[in-house]
């Protein structure tokens, strides 16, 4: 029976063996999957995406607040101007209806 040729993942030695470990460095021939690396990469990716979304939402909120502040200020100014006009109109009507000072009824 011919023994299979194996390459050690640790020391890269090519050996014809059926053993579970490398005869040179005693490392296992089984490759380990770097799950920790993939999990860390996924977490970093998720953190970057969520950070980007948070930054965009923050910028959107700031812009919305500024726009609303401008609109509220415009409405307040317009309301003040209209209130002043109404007040002047009421004063004119009262002046027309009331007798002049010093005039006898």
C-alpha positions as CSV (number, residue, x, y, z in Angstrom):
1,X,0.0,0.0,0.0
2,X,1.3,3.4,-1.0
3,X,1.2,6.1,1.7
4,X,-0.3,9.4,0.7
5,X,1.9,12.5,0.4
6,X,1.0,15.2,2.8
7,X,2.1,18.8,3.3
8,X,2.3,20.1,6.8
9,X,0.2,23.4,7.2
10,X,2.7,24.6,9.8
11,X,6.2,23.8,8.5
12,X,5.3,23.0,4.8
13,X,7.2,19.7,4.9
14,X,6.2,17.2,2.2
15,X,6.0,13.7,3.7
16,X,4.6,10.4,2.7
17,X,2.7,9.3,5.8
18,X,-0.7,8.2,7.2
19,X,0.0,9.7,10.6
20,X,-2.2,12.3,12.0
21,X,0.7,14.6,12.9
22,X,3.8,15.9,11.0
23,X,6.9,13.8,11.9
24,X,9.0,17.0,11.8
25,X,7.1,19.6,13.9
26,X,4.4,17.4,15.4
27,X,1.7,19.7,14.2
28,X,-1.7,18.3,13.1
29,X,-2.3,17.9,9.4
30,X,-5.8,19.0,9.9
31,X,-6.3,22.6,8.8
32,X,-7.9,24.9,11.3
33,X,-10.6,27.2,10.1
34,X,-10.0,30.8,11.3
35,X,-13.5,31.3,12.7
36,X,-12.3,33.8,15.1
37,X,-10.9,35.9,12.3
38,X,-14.2,35.7,10.3
39,X,-16.2,36.6,13.3
40,X,-14.0,39.5,14.1
41,X,-14.2,40.7,10.5
42,X,-18.0,40.4,10.5
43,X,-18.2,42.4,13.8
44,X,-15.9,45.1,12.5
45,X,-17.9,45.3,9.3
46,X,-21.2,45.5,11.2
47,X,-19.7,48.2,13.5
48,X,-18.6,50.2,10.4
49,X,-22.0,49.9,8.7
50,X,-23.9,50.8,11.9
51,X,-21.5,53.7,12.5
52,X,-22.1,55.0,9.0
53,X,-25.8,54.7,9.4
54,X,-25.7,56.5,12.7
55,X,-23.6,59.3,11.1
56,X,-26.0,59.6,8.2
57,X,-29.0,59.7,10.6
58,X,-27.3,62.3,12.7
59,X,-26.6,64.5,9.7
60,X,-30.1,64.0,8.5
61,X,-31.5,65.0,11.9
62,X,-29.3,68.1,12.1
63,X,-30.4,69.2,8.6
64,X,-34.0,68.5,9.5
65,X,-33.7,70.5,12.7
66,X,-32.1,73.4,10.9
67,X,-34.8,73.4,8.2
68,X,-37.6,73.2,10.8
69,X,-36.0,76.0,12.8
70,X,-35.9,78.2,9.6
71,X,-39.6,77.4,8.9
72,X,-40.7,78.1,12.4
73,X,-38.8,81.4,12.4
74,X,-40.5,82.4,9.1
75,X,-43.9,81.5,10.4
76,X,-43.3,83.4,13.7
77,X,-42.2,86.5,11.7
78,X,-45.2,86.3,9.4
79,X,-47.5,85.9,12.4
80,X,-45.9,88.9,14.1
81,X,-46.4,91.0,10.9
82,X,-50.0,89.9,10.6
83,X,-50.7,90.6,14.3
84,X,-49.2,94.0,14.0
85,X,-51.4,94.8,10.9
86,X,-54.5,93.6,12.8
87,X,-53.6,95.7,15.8
88,X,-53.2,98.8,13.7
89,X,-56.5,98.1,11.9
90,X,-58.3,97.8,15.3
91,X,-56.7,101.0,16.5
92,X,-57.8,102.8,13.4
93,X,-61.4,101.6,13.8
94,X,-61.4,102.6,17.4
95,X,-60.0,106.0,16.6
96,X,-62.8,106.5,14.0
97,X,-65.6,105.5,16.4
98,X,-64.4,107.4,19.5
99,X,-64.9,111.1,19.6
100,X,-61.8,113.3,19.4
101,X,-60.4,114.3,22.8
102,X,-61.9,117.5,24.1
103,X,-65.0,117.2,21.8
104,X,-68.3,117.3,23.6
105,X,-70.8,114.6,23.0
